[in-house]
């Protein structure tokens, strides 16, 4: 059922004019008729087995009316079927299994950007050793500086002594001397 945009009353059929306010609703009627024709054409293509053309027809309906539940449901079913087919197709399973088996080889080959893999691995090893050597050199220089003799202007360390505890007096005023 269509609703008149002016008086907000329901139209009885696909009339080109509202019976209450005499507003021309022919554009709205053509819009609804085109949607029905598009859905009928998509349904006919689906029944004929031409799913590709049917999906495009449903998508054309969804461009005009994105809230059309029939077109959304049909496109969703086709998308789900295609997704399931892609996941369970034997050729695809075989290819995925091969990709899993060759994962290490592909990773290793990605290191060889310009040719011989051993030359690239040796260059990476050389860089690693240079960086490691720089870190070790810095470490030994730091340890050597820490163990060097202190400068003359530094005062020798003094030992801190604990302060004496105050002695407690009892109720008579005598001091109790207790040894720890």
C-alpha positions in Angstrom: 0.0 0.0 0.0 1.2 3.4 -0.9 0.8 6.5 1.3 0.0 10.0 0.0 2.9 12.3 0.8 0.6 15.3 1.3 -2.3 14.0 3.4 -0.6 10.8 4.8 -3.6 8.6 3.9 -3.3 5.1 2.4 -4.0 4.9 -1.3 -6.3 2.1 -2.4 -4.4 0.8 -5.3 -1.9 2.1 -7.9 -4.0 5.2 -8.6 -2.2 8.2 -10.2 -4.1 10.7 -8.0 -5.0 10.7 -4.3 -8.8 10.5 -3.7 -8.7 12.7 -0.6 -6.5 15.7 -1.5 -6.2 15.2 -5.3 -2.4 15.2 -5.2 -0.6 13.8 -8.3 1.2 10.6 -7.0 2.1 9.3 -10.5 5.9 9.4 -9.7 5.4 7.3 -6.6 3.3 4.8 -8.6 5.9 4.5 -11.3 8.6 4.0 -8.7 6.7 1.1 -7.1 5.9 -0.4 -10.5 9.6 -0.3 -11.5 10.6 -2.0 -8.3 8.0 -4.7 -8.9 9.2 -5.2 -12.5 12.8 -5.4 -11.3 12.0 -8.0 -8.7 9.9 -10.0 -11.2 12.7 -9.9 -13.7 15.3 -11.0 -11.1 13.0 -13.8 -9.9 12.5 -15.0 -13.5 16.3 -15.0 -14.0 16.8 -17.0 -10.8 14.3 -19.6 -11.9 15.9 -19.8 -15.3 19.2 -20.6 -13.6 21.1 -17.5 -14.6 22.3 -16.5 -11.2 24.8 -13.9 -12.3 22.2 -11.9 -14.2 19.7 -12.4 -11.3 22.2 -11.0 -8.8 22.8 -7.9 -10.9 19.0 -7.5 -11.2 18.6 -7.7 -7.4 21.5 -5.3 -7.0 19.7 -2.8 -9.4 16.6 -3.1 -7.2 18.8 -2.4 -4.1 20.2 0.7 -5.7 16.7 2.2 -5.9 15.4 0.7 -2.6 18.2 -0.3 -0.2 15.6 -1.6 2.3 14.0 -4.1 0.0 14.0 -7.3 2.1 13.4 -9.7 -0.8 16.4 -8.4 -2.8 18.6 -8.3 0.3 17.7 -11.8 1.2 18.4 -13.2 -2.3 21.7 -11.4 -2.7 22.7 -12.6 0.8 21.9 -16.2 -0.1 23.9 -16.0 -3.3 26.9 -14.4 -1.5 26.7 -17.2 1.2 26.6 -19.9 -1.5 29.6 -18.4 -3.3 31.6 -18.1 -0.1 30.8 -21.8 0.8 31.8 -22.9 -2.7 35.1 -21.1 -2.5 35.9 -22.7 0.9 35.0 -26.3 -0.1 36.0 -26.5 -3.7 38.5 -29.3 -4.1 41.0 -27.3 -6.2 41.0 -24.5 -3.7 41.6 -26.9 -0.8 44.5 -28.5 -2.7 46.0 -25.0 -3.4 45.6 -24.0 0.2 47.3 -27.2 1.3 50.2 -26.5 -1.0 50.6 -23.0 0.3 50.8 -24.2 3.8 53.5 -26.7 2.8 55.6 -24.2 1.0 55.3 -21.4 3.6 58.9 -21.7 4.8 60.3 -21.7 1.3 58.3 -18.6 0.3 59.6 -16.9 3.5 63.1 -17.8 2.7 62.7 -16.7 -0.9 61.4 -13.3 0.2 64.8 -12.6 1.7 66.4 -13.0 -1.7 65.3 -9.9 -3.4 67.9 -9.6 -6.1 69.3 -13.0 -6.8 71.5 -15.5 -4.9 70.0 -16.4 -1.5 73.3 -17.3 0.1 74.9 -14.0 -0.7 71.9 -12.2 0.9 72.0 -14.4 4.0 75.8 -13.8 4.3 75.2 -10.0 4.1 72.5 -10.2 6.8 74.9 -12.3 8.9 77.7 -9.7 8.4 75.4 -6.8 9.4 74.3 -8.8 12.5 77.9 -9.4 13.6 78.9 -5.8 13.0 76.0 -4.5 15.2 76.7 -7.2 17.8 80.4 -6.2 17.8 79.5 -2.5 18.3 77.3 -3.4 21.3 80.0 -5.5 22.9 82.6 -2.8 22.4 80.3 -0.3 24.1 79.7 -2.7 26.9 83.4 -3.3 27.6 84.2 0.4 27.4 81.5 1.0 30.0 82.6 -1.8 32.3 86.2 -0.5 32.0 85.2 3.0 32.9 83.3 1.8 35.9 86.2 -0.2 37.3 88.8 2.5 36.9 90.3 4.3 40.0 88.2 7.1 41.4 89.4 10.6 40.7 91.4 12.5 43.4 88.7 15.1 44.2 86.2 12.4 45.3 85.9 12.0 49.1 86.3 8.5 50.5 83.1 6.7 51.4 82.2 7.0 55.1 80.3 4.3 56.9 77.0 5.4 58.4 76.4 4.5 62.0 73.1 3.7 63.6 71.9 6.2 66.1 71.7 5.0 69.7 68.3 4.1 71.0 67.0 6.2 73.9 66.9 4.3 77.1 63.6 3.7 78.7 62.8 4.4 82.3 60.4 2.4 84.4 57.6 3.8 86.6 60.1 4.4 89.5 62.4 6.5 87.3 65.2 4.0 87.0 66.7 3.4 83.6 66.6 -0.2 82.3 69.6 -1.2 80.4 68.7 -4.1 78.1 71.1 -5.8 75.8 69.9 -6.7 72.4 
